[in-house]
Amino acid sequence: MASEKALDCLRRRLCDSSFVYSAFKSTPAGNYSKLKFLISNTITEACNNSVLLLGPRGCGKGAVVDMILEELKDEFPEIISVVRLNGLLHSDDNFAVKGKQRLLYSLLDAMQTLTSQSVVIGISCRLNILGDKKFKEILDVLSSVDNTISNICRFLYHAISWMHFESGSLTLDGFKNALSCMQRQPMLDKLQGASVLEFYILVCMNRLGSREQNSFNFNSIMKEYKAIQDAYKTSDNYSWSVCLRAFEHLIERELISFLDNRMRSLSIEYRPVRLLLSSQELHQGLKSNSFCPVSNINY
């Protein structure tokens, strides 16, 4: 099917680092020259070229195309005719889209009877999902972990893999699935089955770290735990010995670790420790365990 071939082509290009990074290394002048060459090549050599211009509304996509068309109209006055459709094909009604497509094809047939060659250029920046609050939240989660170009390209590859075949559209669910593929699963897997008390300890450590308290131990964690109990009036009040066992269990599961192994002579409650989970991973773990009361605490 044509949609499957197009999908395979996009996947190959996203996986080809030389193709992906060459696009980011291009200069504005170089992109202008490439676009003009593709359009003029279509005119002079009857090549079938397609170009996708990406960018927010008002960034100048249409202005660049207009400049190129004006130059080419001077060079090929007998060939180029500009017909502006102004969103003719955009509609949320599938029947309406098909009707407008038939009108467009009829228009192209009429143009081809008048000229031996024709060039059609379409520009669109309408993708309603970009304005969706949930989509922006997905991008925030992605960038909070790794906002490098290579990571974004991998994310787009996964999103295209979840493309809806029938409509050919990128959906919000597809982007959610892509994000789940990008997240660091090993640490989240270690959180599976964690007790309520263990989540309390992790939240306490995260709260201490957010206050730029880089060094803390079991005793300082217990002070934070007591502060949470006093502030939120929860019924999850565990004894010191039970908390210590949960603390040791988190070390065994490699969710926290000692900061310096040279302090082995110190009692375990005095040895500095660090949290091996990121704030985002802890957030995801709490979301997957919504029954846990600690998920409602500001951490």
N, C-alpha and C positions, 0 to 999 in steps of 0.2 A: 504494500500500500504506500501511497505517496507520503502520508503522514509519518509512517514508520521510517521511510528512507530519510525524510527531513530530520527526524529525531536522531537517527544514527549519525547523520552528518554533523549535527550540533554537538553530539557527544564526542565525536572524534576531534572536532576542533577545540573543544574545551579541554580535552585531555592532551592536546598537542601544545606543549609549553612554548615552542617556537612561534606558533600561531598566536597564542594568547598574549605573550609578552611583547611581541612585535607591535601589537595594536597600542599598548600602553606607552611604547617608546616613540611613537609618531609625534611630530610637531604639528601645530595648527596649519602651517604653510604646507607641510607634507601631506596632511589629510586633504587639504583643499585641492592639491595637485592630483592626488589619487582619485578623488571624486570626479574631478573634471575629466581625467583620462578615461575613467570607466564609462561616463556618459558619452563622451566624444567617440570612444571606441565602439559603443553600441550604434552610434549614428553612421560612422564611416565603414565599419566592418560587419554590420548587422549581427553583432554579438548579443547574446542574451545575458545581461548583467543585472544583478540585484544588489542594492545597498540599503543597509539599515542604519539610520542616524539616531543615536540615543542621546537623551539629555532632557532636563526639566523644561517646562514651558517657559518660553521667553529667553532661552539661552542662545538663540541665533541659528537654529537648524534651518528654518525656512529662509532666513536671510542669506545663508551661504549658498543654498540651492538656487535662489533667485539671481545671485551674482554670477554663478556659473552659467545659468541658462541665458542670461543677457549677453554674456561673452560668446556663447555658442550660437545664439541667434544671429549675431553679427557675422560669424564665420560661416554659418550654414543657413542663410535666410530662407531658402526654398524648402528646407526639410523640417525645421522645428516649429511647432505650433503648441502653445501652452494652454491647457485646459485645466482649470482649477475646480475640483469637485467639492472642496470645503466640507469634508466629513461625510460624504455621500454614503459611504459603506458602513458608517458606525451606527449600530442599533443594538438594543438588547433583545429585539424580536428576531428570531431566526428566519421567519418567513419574510420579514421586511428586508433582511440582509440579502437573501436570495433574489428578491425582486430587484433590489438596487444593483446587485451584481449583474443581472441580465441586462439592465439598462446600461451599465458600464461597458459590457461586452458589445452591445449594439453600437454604442458610441465609438468604440475602437474600430469596429468593422467599417463604420462610415468614414473614419479618419484614414484607414488604410486604402480605401478606394480613391482618396484624394491624393495621397502621397505613397511613394514606394516603400518608405520606411517610417516607423513611428516609435517613439520612446515614451514610456509611461513611468512617472516618478511619483511614489506615494510617501507622504510624511505623516506620522502619527505619534503623539505622545500620550494618548489616552489609554491608561491602564489603571482602572479604578482601584485595583488592589493596592497600589502604591499609597493611596490616601487612607487605607484601612489602619486603624489604631493597632489591631492585632498584628498586622504585617510589620509595623514599625517596632513593635515589641520583639518580634522574631529577629529583626536586624540588630536591635540593642543587645540581645542575648548573644548573637553571633560575634559582634564587635567587642563585647566585653571579654571574651575569651581570646580571640585572635582576629585582629582587623587587617591582616596583611592581604595583599592582592591574591597570593596563591590560595589562601584559605577561602576568600570570597569566590574564586573560580571553582574550587572544589564544591562549595555550597551551591553554586549555580548548576554545576553538573548534576548533583543529586536532585535539585529542583526539576530539571528537565527530565530526569529519569522518572519523575512522578507526574509528568505532564498528562493531562486528560486527553486520551486518544480521540474521542468523538468530537470534542470541540476544538482540540488543538490549543487549549488555553492553559496557562499556569495558574493554578488555584491556590487558595490560602492553605488548604489541607496539604497540598503538595509541598509548599514551603515549610510547613510544620514537620512533615516527614523528613524533609531534607535536613532540617535542624537537628532532629533526633539522631540522624546518621552522623552528624558532625560532632555531637557532644562526646565528651570523654566518658565512655561507658564503664571502664574498669573501676573507677572510684565510685560511680553510682551503684554498681553491682555490689560493692562492699557495704553500702548503706542498707541493702535489702535485709530485712529482718532485724534491724537495729531496734533496741528497746527505747521506750519513751525517755528513760533516764539518760541513755547514751546520747540521744538527740539534745537533751538539755545541756549536757557537757559540751557538745560540739558548738551549740549556740553561744554558750558562755565564752568559749575560746574565740569564736568569731567576733563577739562583742568587744572583748578585750583587745583583739587585733585591730578592730576598726577605730579604736581610740589610740592607735599607735603605741600600744603597750606591747612591745616586741618580745619581751621576756616575761613569761608567767609559768607558774607551777600549779600543782594540784590544789594547794592551799589558797592561792589567789583565785583559782577557778571556783572553789567552794564559796568564797566571799561573793563572787559575782552571782553564783547560784542562789545564795541567800538573799541578795538584792532583788533578784527576779521574783522570788517567793514573796517578798515583802511588797513589791510593787504591784504584782498581778494577782496576789491572793489566791494562788492555785493550791490544789489539794495534793499535788505531787511532791510531797515533802519526804525525801528519803534520808536515811541515816548516813552518817559519815562513812561507816564501814561498807555499806552497800554502794555508795558512790565511788569509793576507792576500787571496788571490784569492777564496776562498770568502766572506770577509767583504765584499769589494766586490760580489760577486754578490748577497748578501743585501740590500745597499743598493739595488742596481738593481731587485730584486724588491719593494722597498718593505716588507720585513719588519722592517727596522731603519732608523733615520734619524739624521742628525747632530742633536745637541741645539741647537747654535747655529751658524747659517750665517756669523756674523761672524768665525769662527775659520778661515776658508778658507786663511789663510796658513800654518797649521800643517800638518805632515805628517799624512797620513790616520791613521796609527797613534796619533797623540796627540790627535786631535779627539774630544771626548765624544760618545757615541752613546746612543740609547735603543731599547728593544724596543717594536715596534708591536703585538706579539701579547699577548693576555692569557694568564695562566697556564692558564686553562681551554682556550683555543684551542690552545696548545702541547700540552697533554695530549691533546686530541682528535687533533691531527696525529700525535703519537707512537703513539697507539693504532691509527691507520689505516696506520702503517708499522711494524708489530710486528717486522719483520725487522731493524730498526735496533737495534744494541746499546745505544745511548744511552737507549732506552726503559726499560731496567732500572736506570737511575741515579736516585738520589734527587735530584729537582730542586725 
